Amino acid sequence: MMRRVIAQVFFATALALALSIATAFAQAPMGEPSSPAERAFIQQHMDQWSQLTPEQRDRVLQNYRRWQGMSPEERGAAQRNFREFRQLPPEQRQQALEALRRWRSLPEARRQELRQAYGRFRMLAPDRRDQIIQRYQRFQQLPPEQRQHVLNNYRRWQQMTPEQRKQMRQQLNQRQPNPNRPRRRRWWW
């Protein structure tokens, strides 16, 4: 289940990336076709077109322009993603759409950071990627208060200098286990 949710998030990200790869086009007036190909496209779908608001028409034209700007490989990938999306159960499709909405609401700088992080993740060895996914799954299974505790520790860790991190590692390694207390698993990222 968790693997599927992760796949949905990656799918939504991949779909957003595929749509953003297209080249920029000159903007026509809102909801108005700017080329014979666009006019033909609208003519083919006149019933649906006539029911759209101007904002929806503009969005359709933007997507059409992106599609036209894609390479055959990009189009193929987008079509495969769409087929996979259609095969998901309704609840998972809704989760994927929500992830895509969240993606689109992010500032472009944050999206670029996430693209780079995803690129680094994809470059990892398969066993390392699996390890990260397993850790994420374990994290997701924690009760909310423990997840928050882990996130707070992670934030503190991120704010430490390299020297402070080194000292913290040494302190953790020097601790003597208490035989009367059950061993607690530590989640250090």
Residue frames relative to the residue before (quaternion, step in Angstrom):
aa qw qx qy qz dx dy dz
M 1.0000 0.0000 0.0000 0.0000 0.00 0.00 0.00
M 0.6953 0.4639 -0.2843 0.4696 3.60 0.78 -1.02
R 0.6149 0.5431 -0.3482 0.4535 3.55 1.02 -0.78
R 0.6479 0.5189 -0.3124 0.4620 3.56 1.04 -0.80
V 0.6363 0.5126 -0.3283 0.4739 3.60 1.00 -0.78
I 0.6356 0.5080 -0.3264 0.4811 3.57 0.98 -0.82
A 0.6365 0.5185 -0.3247 0.4698 3.57 0.98 -0.83
Q 0.6338 0.5289 -0.3348 0.4545 3.59 1.02 -0.74
V 0.6481 0.5036 -0.3216 0.4721 3.54 0.95 -0.85
F 0.6601 0.4847 -0.3074 0.4845 3.57 0.94 -0.85
F 0.6125 0.5403 -0.3470 0.4610 3.60 1.06 -0.73
A 0.6690 0.4951 -0.3047 0.4631 3.56 0.86 -0.98
T 0.6456 0.5105 -0.3107 0.4755 3.57 1.01 -0.82
A 0.6598 0.5034 -0.3079 0.4652 3.58 0.94 -0.90
L 0.6404 0.5160 -0.3271 0.4654 3.56 1.00 -0.80
A 0.6541 0.4997 -0.3110 0.4751 3.56 0.95 -0.86
L 0.6393 0.5155 -0.3229 0.4704 3.59 1.02 -0.79
A 0.6500 0.5208 -0.3231 0.4493 3.59 0.90 -0.89
L 0.6835 0.4748 -0.2901 0.4724 3.55 0.99 -0.79
S 0.7034 0.4683 -0.2791 0.4560 3.59 1.05 -0.66
I 0.5400 0.6438 -0.3941 0.3723 3.60 1.24 -0.27
A 0.5576 0.6437 -0.3850 0.3557 3.55 1.14 -0.67
T 0.5414 -0.6224 0.4549 0.3356 3.55 -1.17 0.55
A 0.5652 -0.6014 0.4435 0.3495 3.56 -1.23 0.50
F 0.2031 -0.7679 0.5996 0.0977 3.52 -1.09 0.79
A 0.5694 -0.5634 0.4575 0.3860 3.55 -1.22 0.48
Q 0.4153 -0.7261 0.4932 0.2390 3.56 -0.89 0.89
A 0.2590 -0.7215 0.6249 0.1477 3.53 -0.94 1.00
P 0.6686 -0.4428 0.3583 0.4781 3.60 -1.20 0.13
M 0.6744 -0.5368 0.3237 0.3901 3.55 -1.13 0.71
G 0.8643 0.0888 -0.0938 0.4861 3.55 -0.81 1.09
E 0.6137 0.5509 -0.3486 0.4454 3.58 1.23 0.22
P 0.4488 -0.6870 0.4929 0.2893 3.61 -0.90 0.87
S 0.2252 -0.7991 0.5460 0.1122 3.57 -1.07 0.72
S 0.7644 0.2584 -0.1774 0.5634 3.60 1.24 0.08
P 0.6456 -0.5154 0.3809 0.4153 3.59 -1.21 0.34
A 0.6205 0.5431 -0.3480 0.4460 3.61 1.05 -0.71
E 0.6571 0.4975 -0.3103 0.4738 3.58 0.99 -0.82
R 0.6418 0.5105 -0.3304 0.4672 3.59 0.98 -0.80
A 0.6464 0.5089 -0.3215 0.4688 3.61 0.99 -0.77
F 0.6220 0.5415 -0.3300 0.4594 3.56 1.02 -0.81
I 0.6685 0.4891 -0.2963 0.4755 3.57 0.92 -0.93
Q 0.6343 0.5424 -0.3266 0.4436 3.57 0.96 -0.87
Q 0.6460 0.5243 -0.3128 0.4582 3.61 1.04 -0.78
H 0.7879 0.2602 -0.1135 0.5465 3.58 1.11 -0.66
M 0.1269 0.8591 -0.4886 0.0845 3.56 1.11 0.71
D 0.6272 0.5479 -0.3565 0.4235 3.63 0.93 -0.77
Q 0.6927 0.4509 -0.2752 0.4910 3.56 0.86 -0.95
W 0.6323 0.5620 -0.3292 0.4196 3.59 0.95 -0.92
S 0.6794 0.5132 -0.2998 0.4302 3.57 0.88 -0.90
Q 0.6814 0.4860 -0.2866 0.4662 3.60 1.19 -0.42
L 0.5751 0.6091 -0.3701 0.4016 3.59 1.27 -0.13
T 0.4729 -0.6158 0.5431 0.3195 3.54 -1.27 0.54
P 0.6678 -0.4859 0.3541 0.4387 3.63 -1.19 0.27
E 0.6437 0.5164 -0.3300 0.4583 3.61 1.00 -0.76
Q 0.6531 0.5004 -0.3120 0.4751 3.59 0.99 -0.83
R 0.6228 0.5331 -0.3382 0.4621 3.59 1.01 -0.76
D 0.6427 0.5206 -0.3187 0.4629 3.55 0.97 -0.88
R 0.6541 0.5159 -0.3060 0.4609 3.57 0.97 -0.88
V 0.6357 0.5203 -0.3240 0.4692 3.59 0.98 -0.85
L 0.6756 0.4861 -0.3008 0.4657 3.58 0.89 -0.88
Q 0.6211 0.5288 -0.3477 0.4623 3.59 0.99 -0.74
N 0.6712 0.4873 -0.2957 0.4739 3.58 0.92 -0.91
Y 0.6306 0.5262 -0.3340 0.4624 3.58 0.99 -0.77
R 0.6533 0.5076 -0.3097 0.4687 3.58 0.95 -0.85
R 0.6283 0.5155 -0.3342 0.4772 3.58 1.00 -0.76
W 0.6437 0.5258 -0.3170 0.4569 3.56 0.90 -0.94
Q 0.6680 0.5022 -0.3018 0.4587 3.60 0.88 -0.90
G 0.6930 0.4843 -0.2729 0.4592 3.58 1.11 -0.65
M 0.5585 0.6234 -0.3875 0.3864 3.58 1.24 -0.19
S 0.4911 -0.6149 0.5278 0.3196 3.51 -1.24 0.56
P 0.6622 -0.4885 0.3623 0.4377 3.63 -1.19 0.29
E 0.6337 0.5301 -0.3362 0.4521 3.61 1.03 -0.73
E 0.6602 0.5002 -0.3054 0.4698 3.57 0.96 -0.88
R 0.6402 0.5137 -0.3259 0.4691 3.57 0.99 -0.79
G 0.6430 0.5256 -0.3197 0.4561 3.58 0.96 -0.85
A 0.6534 0.5038 -0.3105 0.4721 3.56 0.96 -0.87
A 0.6514 0.5084 -0.3193 0.4640 3.59 0.95 -0.84
Q 0.6534 0.5071 -0.3174 0.4638 3.60 0.97 -0.80
R 0.6402 0.5111 -0.3283 0.4702 3.59 0.98 -0.79
N 0.6434 0.5179 -0.3192 0.4646 3.55 0.95 -0.87
F 0.6568 0.5096 -0.3158 0.4574 3.57 0.96 -0.84
R 0.6381 0.5141 -0.3314 0.4676 3.61 0.96 -0.80
E 0.6468 0.5044 -0.3194 0.4746 3.58 0.95 -0.84
F 0.6326 0.5388 -0.3224 0.4535 3.55 0.98 -0.85
R 0.6760 0.5005 -0.2962 0.4525 3.59 0.88 -0.92
Q 0.6739 0.4973 -0.2979 0.4580 3.61 1.13 -0.54
L 0.5198 0.6344 -0.4195 0.3891 3.60 1.24 -0.18
P 0.5532 -0.5648 0.4779 0.3828 3.58 -1.17 0.48
P 0.6702 -0.5362 0.3219 0.3998 3.63 -1.08 0.64
E 0.6442 0.5277 -0.3342 0.4414 3.61 0.94 -0.83
Q 0.6901 0.4616 -0.2837 0.4799 3.59 0.93 -0.84
R 0.5890 0.5392 -0.3754 0.4705 3.61 1.09 -0.58
Q 0.6456 0.5205 -0.3157 0.4611 3.57 0.98 -0.87
Q 0.6409 0.5151 -0.3231 0.4685 3.60 0.99 -0.81
A 0.6526 0.5092 -0.3139 0.4651 3.58 0.98 -0.83
L 0.6530 0.5019 -0.3170 0.4703 3.60 0.97 -0.80
E 0.6341 0.5170 -0.3287 0.4718 3.56 1.02 -0.75
A 0.6331 0.5159 -0.3269 0.4755 3.59 1.00 -0.78
L 0.6478 0.5062 -0.3153 0.4739 3.59 1.00 -0.78
R 0.6317 0.5162 -0.3348 0.4716 3.61 0.99 -0.75
R 0.6452 0.5034 -0.3244 0.4743 3.58 0.97 -0.84
W 0.6230 0.5462 -0.3313 0.4514 3.58 1.01 -0.85
R 0.7003 0.4757 -0.2745 0.4559 3.56 0.83 -0.99
S 0.6593 0.5118 -0.3181 0.4497 3.59 1.11 -0.55
L 0.5465 0.6247 -0.3985 0.3901 3.61 1.23 -0.26
P 0.5239 -0.5925 0.4904 0.3661 3.59 -1.12 0.53
E 0.6365 -0.5670 0.3647 0.3746 3.56 -1.10 0.69
A 0.6204 0.5472 -0.3534 0.4368 3.62 0.99 -0.72
R 0.6648 0.4913 -0.3028 0.4744 3.59 0.98 -0.83
R 0.6227 0.5304 -0.3410 0.4633 3.58 1.03 -0.77
Q 0.6446 0.5193 -0.3231 0.4587 3.58 0.99 -0.81
E 0.6202 0.5296 -0.3397 0.4685 3.60 1.00 -0.77
L 0.6811 0.4893 -0.2874 0.4628 3.57 0.91 -0.93
R 0.6099 0.5381 -0.3521 0.4632 3.60 1.04 -0.70
Q 0.6658 0.4987 -0.2972 0.4687 3.55 0.97 -0.91
A 0.6473 0.5080 -0.3212 0.4688 3.59 0.96 -0.83
Y 0.6479 0.5042 -0.3172 0.4747 3.58 0.97 -0.81
G 0.6239 0.5336 -0.3338 0.4633 3.58 1.05 -0.73
R 0.6498 0.4968 -0.3118 0.4835 3.57 1.00 -0.80
F 0.6235 0.5368 -0.3313 0.4618 3.58 1.01 -0.82
R 0.6759 0.5034 -0.2932 0.4515 3.60 0.91 -0.92
M 0.6663 0.5101 -0.2985 0.4546 3.58 1.15 -0.59
L 0.5217 0.6414 -0.4150 0.3796 3.60 1.25 -0.26
A 0.5961 -0.5328 0.4526 0.3948 3.54 -1.26 0.41
P 0.6239 -0.5777 0.3665 0.3777 3.62 -1.01 0.71
D 0.6612 0.4993 -0.3323 0.4506 3.62 0.91 -0.76
R 0.6328 0.5136 -0.3329 0.4743 3.60 1.06 -0.67
R 0.6292 0.5172 -0.3334 0.4749 3.61 1.00 -0.79
D 0.6452 0.5158 -0.3193 0.4645 3.60 0.94 -0.86
Q 0.6339 0.5315 -0.3267 0.4570 3.57 0.99 -0.84
I 0.6558 0.5028 -0.3086 0.4710 3.59 0.94 -0.85
I 0.6529 0.5071 -0.3133 0.4675 3.58 0.94 -0.85
Q 0.6467 0.5130 -0.3207 0.4645 3.59 0.97 -0.81
R 0.6435 0.5070 -0.3239 0.4733 3.58 0.98 -0.80
Y 0.6392 0.5161 -0.3252 0.4682 3.56 0.98 -0.80
Q 0.6419 0.5187 -0.3234 0.4629 3.59 0.97 -0.81
R 0.6477 0.5020 -0.3211 0.4748 3.58 0.95 -0.82
F 0.6252 0.5397 -0.3230 0.4621 3.56 1.01 -0.84
Q 0.6715 0.5068 -0.2924 0.4547 3.59 0.91 -0.92
Q 0.6759 0.4994 -0.2926 0.4561 3.59 1.12 -0.60
L 0.5085 0.6442 -0.4255 0.3813 3.59 1.23 -0.19
P 0.5520 -0.5619 0.4800 0.3863 3.57 -1.19 0.48
P 0.6726 -0.5384 0.3190 0.3949 3.62 -1.07 0.65
E 0.6758 0.4926 -0.3238 0.4425 3.61 0.90 -0.82
Q 0.6450 0.4934 -0.3300 0.4814 3.62 1.05 -0.61
R 0.6082 0.5344 -0.3559 0.4668 3.60 1.04 -0.73
Q 0.6575 0.5084 -0.3134 0.4594 3.57 0.94 -0.88
H 0.6189 0.5401 -0.3319 0.4638 3.58 1.05 -0.79
V 0.6528 0.5032 -0.3085 0.4747 3.60 0.93 -0.90
L 0.6636 0.5012 -0.3090 0.4615 3.60 0.92 -0.89
N 0.6376 0.5177 -0.3310 0.4645 3.58 1.00 -0.77
N 0.6421 0.5096 -0.3174 0.4767 3.60 0.98 -0.83
Y 0.6456 0.5213 -0.3209 0.4566 3.57 0.96 -0.86
R 0.6501 0.5123 -0.3205 0.4606 3.60 0.92 -0.85
R 0.6412 0.5072 -0.3239 0.4761 3.57 0.98 -0.83
W 0.6350 0.5346 -0.3193 0.4571 3.58 0.98 -0.89
Q 0.6625 0.5142 -0.3059 0.4506 3.58 0.92 -0.90
Q 0.6926 0.4828 -0.2789 0.4577 3.59 1.06 -0.66
M 0.5544 0.6165 -0.3899 0.4006 3.58 1.25 -0.25
T 0.4786 -0.6151 0.5378 0.3217 3.51 -1.27 0.50
P 0.6632 -0.4871 0.3591 0.4404 3.62 -1.17 0.27
E 0.6366 0.5242 -0.3310 0.4587 3.60 1.03 -0.73
Q 0.6517 0.5060 -0.3155 0.4687 3.59 0.94 -0.83
R 0.6345 0.5243 -0.3275 0.4640 3.58 1.02 -0.76
K 0.6370 0.5283 -0.3237 0.4587 3.54 1.00 -0.85
Q 0.6565 0.5043 -0.3060 0.4702 3.57 0.94 -0.89
M 0.6480 0.5176 -0.3196 0.4584 3.59 0.94 -0.83
R 0.6302 0.5233 -0.3329 0.4671 3.60 0.98 -0.80
Q 0.6557 0.5112 -0.3087 0.4621 3.57 0.95 -0.89
Q 0.6465 0.5127 -0.3211 0.4649 3.59 0.94 -0.83
L 0.6724 0.4966 -0.3029 0.4577 3.57 0.90 -0.87
N 0.6742 0.4945 -0.2941 0.4631 3.57 1.02 -0.77
Q 0.6846 0.4907 -0.2810 0.4600 3.61 1.14 -0.57
R 0.4973 0.6665 -0.4363 0.3436 3.61 1.17 -0.27
Q 0.3333 -0.7167 0.5812 0.1938 3.51 -1.04 0.88
P 0.4325 -0.6965 0.4932 0.2909 3.60 -0.79 0.89
N 0.3857 -0.6964 0.5613 0.2262 3.54 -1.09 0.79
P 0.3648 -0.7659 0.4782 0.2271 3.64 -0.46 1.12
N 0.6675 0.5082 -0.3058 0.4501 3.62 1.17 -0.41
R 0.6916 0.4250 -0.2663 0.5197 3.54 1.27 -0.20
P 0.4748 -0.6620 0.4804 0.3249 3.60 -0.85 0.85
R 0.5399 -0.6324 0.4556 0.3177 3.51 -1.08 0.78
R 0.2182 -0.7763 0.5839 0.0937 3.52 -0.86 1.06
R 0.4184 -0.6948 0.5246 0.2587 3.55 -0.92 0.84
R 0.2475 -0.7623 0.5825 0.1351 3.56 -0.88 0.93
W 0.2179 -0.7778 0.5819 0.0945 3.54 -0.97 0.88
W 0.1019 0.7897 -0.5931 0.1192 3.55 0.02 1.27
W 0.2348 -0.7786 0.5706 0.1145 3.53 -0.73 1.04
